[in-house]
């Protein structure tokens, strides 16, 4: 049950919403960008997160496929892949040092992401500064995947 729910929210819903947005953009002749939110653990698994890791891996592949399909319409599709983000839920979920410290030790910058870190990455991906960026992931993780 949890697997289906997580996949439905993180992958299936993303496809449905993106298809609707892309159709409207194509019909209106709008060139632009779609930015999906994935995760660093879409490519590097951590314990007790099987369904989440799998669902975010699906987001990566959906994004790459959409980039190929929509590029001919001038629509770029990319991901932002953050580490743990200290949203209200993130603060609760990662408040236990036994859970958070092993991840935090692997982040060279020594902190989890704040919501503004992710918003700024999304703004960049939507902007004219990234007009040749398509089908890729912008990792916002303080160096987590580097080590």
Secondary structure, DSSP 8 states (H G I E B T S, - for coil): -HHHHHHIIIIIHHHHHHHHHHHHHHHHT--EEEEEE--GGGTS--TT-HHHHHHHHHHHHHHHHHHHHHGGGTEEEEEEEES-B-SHHHHHHT--HHHHHHHHTT-TT-S-B-HHHHHHHHHHHHSGGGTT--S-EEEESTTGGG-
